[in-house]
Amino acid sequence: MPGDEPLRLENSGGVQMLTRPKPDHVQQPLIQSVVHDMLGQGVFPSTGETAPRASRIMDTVLTGYYGGRMDEF
């Protein structure tokens, strides 16, 4: 399966092949909480009111790096 291949580490000490299991999908907990909310098995903490606030915060944090939302990445 792609992503399960050994990692080749090469430096002045030689070459090492490192085998590590592929990590779980990083978004799985978020996706699962949305699904649980939709199935009535939980409550998703984000709402239509909190989403714009989070977006403004992300824009503020990243503006210095990207130069603004309208610039090409």
Secondary structure, DSSP 8 states (H G I E B T S, - for coil): -TT-S-EEEEETTEEEEE-------TTHHHHHHHHHHHTTSS--S--TTHHHHHHHHHHHHHHHHHS-TTS--
